[in-house]
Amino acid sequence: MTRSPTVVVTRPAGQSAGLVDALQAAGMQPIDLPLLELVALPTPASEARADALRADVIIAVSPSAIGFGRTWWPGTWPPACSLAGVGSGTARAWRAAGAETVIEPLGDGDSEALLAHPALQTVSDKAFLIWRGEGGRDLLGPTLRARGARVTEWLCYRRRAPATLAEQLLEVLQTPPDAWTVTSSEALAYLQAAWPAGCARTGPLFAPHPRIAAAAQAAGWLTVVTASGDAGLMTALRTWFDARP
């Protein structure tokens, strides 16, 4: 009887259920290893929250940004203005929160793809509110300002490595997994920092963006670039394991 392939899922705690279910349904064995934990940042001043009600467009960079931003939102939910999300997962999170129409990227689910959307081309003097985590790429705000928009950013949360990551990683490596999934550059950096010295990178690492894959490859991983979202990841994993002897 063929052993079920093991796949490491590295999303923050509480955000991996959908992918875990899909892996199990496909006959794969998920291994939960969160590389990030999210910590809420202080609520904006009441004046800033009141000003947010005048936004023409709210952009969330991740499902987590919607969750944290919702606790800060001063008005009725969901917001009545136009809503946008970086990536299909964020668009789904907006809809799950009650939004009927969401501006989402064409093609690849990244900031560049969202900025290429027709709805974000003519934005002169429009008010944008961006919900995002501390750190990370700072592309949306500067680009929209260059196009003439008025942009306010709410840093909703901070990402950090779990305190027990090194110990959990050693436990996972006792029986090297068949594949790894990493969906953010910051998560990859934390994985690299916790990696035991002298321990080889075994198994392919699946990443949804060439930028993440390139960083992993430079660190010694065999990398596979997937389409964005769980569907793209699952397609790549099935193709990989179906081709395996």
N, C-alpha and C positions, 0 to 999 in steps of 0.2 A: 504494500500500500504506500503510495507516494505521500511524503510529508508535506503538510501545508506550508507554503513559504511564509516567512515572518517578515513583517514590514513595520518599521519604527515610525510612529506618528508623533510629531514634535510640536504640535500646536499648544497654546496655553491651556491650562486646566479649564474644563467647561466648554471648550470650543472644538473638540475633536469627535463628538458623538456621531455626526453624520458620516464622516470619513471612516470611523471605526465600523459602523454598521455596513457601509458599502464594502469594506474589505472582508468582513465576515461573510457577507452574502456571496462574495466572489470566491470563497474558499481559502482566503488568506488569513493569517493570524496576526492581528495588530499588537504592537508593543507600545504602550503609552510612555513617552519620555518628554514631558513639557520642557522646552528650552527657554520659555519666557513666562514671567508672571507679570500681571498688570496691576498697577497701584493707582488709585484715583488721585488726581491733583486737586488743590483747593478750588472751591467754587469761585467763578468770577464775581467781581463787585456787582452790586445790585444795578448800578447804572449801566454797566456793560451788558447785563442780562436784559435790561429793558431796551437798550439800543438794538439788541439782536432781533427784536420783533419787527424791525424795519428792513430786515434783510430781504433781498430779492431772490437769492439762491443760497441754500445751505449745501455744502459739500462735506460728506463724511469720507474719510480715507480708509475706513475699515469697519466691520461690524461692531468692534469694540468701541469705536468712536461714537457710534449711534447709541450704544448702551450707556456710556458715561455722559454723553451730551444730553440724553433724555432726562437724566436726573437734574441737570442744570436748567433745562428749558423753562422759561417763565410763563409761557402761554399755553393754550390748548394744544393737545397732541393728536395727530402729528402736526408739524408746522404747516401753515397754509401756503407758504411760498414754494417756489420750485426746489426740488430736492435732487441731489446728484450723489453718486457713489463711485469710488475707485474700485473696479472689479465687480464681477457678477455676484460674488458673495455679499458684498456690501449692498448692492441693489436688492438682493433677496431680503437682507435684514431690514431695509427701508420698507419693503412691502409687508414684511411680517409685523412691522411696527404700525401699520395702518395706512401707509402711503399708497395712493392709487397710480401715480405716474412718477417715474424716476428717470433722470438722465443718467445713462450708463455708457461705458466706453464702447467704441466700435473696435472689433478685433481684439488685440491683447488687452488684458485687464490691468493697465497701469496708468500712472498719471499722464504720460504722454498721450495715451489713447483717449483719455477723458478730455484732455485739452484740445484734441482734434475734433471733438464732437461739434456739429454745426451750432448747437445751442450755446456754446461757449466762445464763439468767434466774435460776435458784435456785442461787447459787454461794456462799452464806454459809459461811465457814471453809474453802472449798476452796483448794488451793494451785495458783496459776497461774505458769507460766514463759513469758515473752514473749521471742522472738528477733526483734530488729529492728536496723535501721541507726541510726547516730548522727544526731540531728536528725530532721526529718520531724514528722508529726503525733503528738501524745502524747494519744491519746484512749482507747485500750484499757485501759491501766493504771489511770488515774484512775476510769474508769467501773466497772471490775470491783471496785476497792477500795470505791467508793461502794455497791456491791451486797453488800459484806461479805467479798469474797475476799481471800486473802493473795497478793500479787503480787510476783514478782521479775522484773526485766528484764535480759536480756543484750544489750548493745550489741555486735553481732558485727562490724560493718564500718562504714567511713566512705565516703561518696560525695564525689567531687570531679570537677571538670571536667578532661578530658584536657588535657595541656600544649599539645598541637598543635591544639586545637579551632578557634581563630581561623583558622589557615592552612587547615585542612580545610574550614571553612565557606566561605571565599573560593573555594576550588576548586569546591565544589558549586554556588555561585552563578554561576559563569561561564556555565552553561546552566541557567537557573532551572527547578527541578523542577516537575512537575505537581501534586504533593501532598506533604504532610509528615505524619508520624505522631509524636506525642509522648505518652508514657504516664505521666509523672509531673510534678508541679509543679516539683520541683527541677530536672529536666532542662530544662523550659521556661525557668526563670530563667537557667540557664547559656547557653542558646541566645540569649536576649535580651541577655545581657551581652557575648556574642561578636559580635553582629550588627553589620555595618559601618554607620557613621553615614551617613545619607542614602539607604540602600538600602531600597527598598520591600519589603514582605512580599508575595510573589507565591504564588499557589496556595492552596488551602484547607489548613488544619491540622486533622487528625483526632485527637480526644482521647476517651478512654474514660470521662471523668467531667466533669460540668458545671462543677466547680470549676476544672479545668485549662482547659476551653474558655473560661470567663469571663475568666481571667487572660490567655489568648491574645488574646481579642477586645479586651480593654482595651489590649493592646500593638499593635493594628492588624491582626490577622489575621482573615481570613474563617475561621470555625471550624465544624466539624461534630462533633456529639457522637455517639459510637458506643456500642454495647453493649460490655460488658467482654469481654476475651479476644480471641484472634486471629480467632475466627469472627465476632464482632460487628464487628471492624475490617474484615475482608474484605468482609462484606456491605455496609457503608457505602461502601467504596471502589468496589465493583462498581456499586452504585446510582448513585454520583456520575459515574463515567465512562460508564456506559450512557446517562445522560441528557445527556451533553455532546454538542454538535453535532459 
